Amino acid sequence: MHPDILRQLAAEHIRDLITEAAEAQRAREARHTQRCRLAAHWWRSTRLAAQQPGSRRGFRIPVTPAADGRVEASR
């Protein structure tokens, strides 16, 4: 084959490889971003759920009868 044709074919092949690698990198970055978004959403939602009254998650502070707003009649 003529050297110019070989150079042209090699250049096209290299361009194809570079394009393929760039697409693969964009796909990896998109998956990583998606996983981060899902993890952040899960983290926020579980944190918010733990802050809801009656939640079984997170720390619970026991409420005494005097602290919950009801006042008992004195004896």
MOSULHU-V730896 format. One record per pair of residues at least 12 apart in sequence whose ideal C-beta (glycine too) atoms are under 7 Angstrom apart, sorted by the first residue. I is the first residue (numbers start at 1). J is the second residue. Records with the same first field share a line. If there is no record, write none. Layout:
I: J, J
This chain:
none
